[in-house]
Amino acid sequence: MYTHKASEALKHFNTARMTSRNKFKAIAHMIDIYLHPDMDPIMPELPPSMDRDGLLRNLKDATGLLEELKMIDEDELTTMI
């Protein structure tokens, strides 16, 4: 549905992560998008439009989301999964 539409998918996942029920999965999907933007899973390679600065920005955003995942407590996590 959002294949090769990373920006649009990120907007939807960002909205979904605001609800405790969808938070973990939405963040996980967002991290995957930041680490693999517009990549075809069959032929994974860096998209031609991705420059070094874009890659570093994506890594920074993914790192921030990983930190957010660490902040989810166990009780909240068990209600999500």
Secondary structure in CASP SS format (residue, H / E / C, confidence):
PFRMAT SS
TARGET T0000
AUTHOR 0000-0000-0000
METHOD secondary structure of the structure
MODEL  1
M C 1.00
Y C 1.00
T C 1.00
H C 1.00
K C 1.00
A H 1.00
S H 1.00
E H 1.00
A H 1.00
L H 1.00
K H 1.00
H H 1.00
F H 1.00
N H 1.00
T H 1.00
A H 1.00
R C 1.00
M C 1.00
T C 1.00
S C 1.00
R C 1.00
N C 1.00
K H 1.00
F H 1.00
K H 1.00
A H 1.00
I H 1.00
A H 1.00
H H 1.00
M H 1.00
I H 1.00
D H 1.00
I H 1.00
Y H 1.00
L H 1.00
H C 1.00
P C 1.00
D C 1.00
M C 1.00
D C 1.00
P C 1.00
I C 1.00
M C 1.00
P C 1.00
E C 1.00
L C 1.00
P C 1.00
P C 1.00
S C 1.00
M C 1.00
D C 1.00
R H 1.00
D H 1.00
G H 1.00
L H 1.00
L H 1.00
R H 1.00
N H 1.00
L H 1.00
K H 1.00
D H 1.00
A H 1.00
T H 1.00
G H 1.00
L H 1.00
L H 1.00
E H 1.00
E H 1.00
L H 1.00
K H 1.00
M H 1.00
I C 1.00
D C 1.00
E H 1.00
D H 1.00
E H 1.00
L H 1.00
T H 1.00
T H 1.00
M H 1.00
I C 1.00
END
